[in-house]
Amino acid sequence: MGTNQKLTAKQKAERIKAAQEREAREKARREAAARTKKIFTVVVCVILVLALGLPTIALSVLSL
């Protein structure tokens, strides 16, 4: 489409609405990605704590 093309009010409104919908979808996608990243980080931390803590507890129990 050329930039010199005249748009009717209805076309402008449709374009604005489409742009707002794209923005909303992108914002939702970013929020979902951030939430997934946080969950992944928590899971990895829990696994590391267990992986480092359980052997330590087992060694202290065995030494008694």
Residue, then its C-alpha position, 0 to 999 in steps of 0.5 A: m500500500g502506498t503512503n499517499q493513499k487516503l484512508t477512510a475513518k472506518q479503515k483508520a479505526e480498523r487499523i488502530k484496532a488491529a494494532q491494539e490487538r497485536e500489542a495485547r497478544e504480544k504483551a500476553r506472550r511476553e508475560a507467559a514467557a516471563r512466567t515460564k522462565k520464573i517457574f523454570t528457575v525455581v524448579v532448577c533451584v529446588i533440584l540443586v538444593l536437593a542434589l546438594g543437600l541430600p548427600t550431605i544429610a546422608l553423609s552426616v547420618l552415616s558418620l553417626 
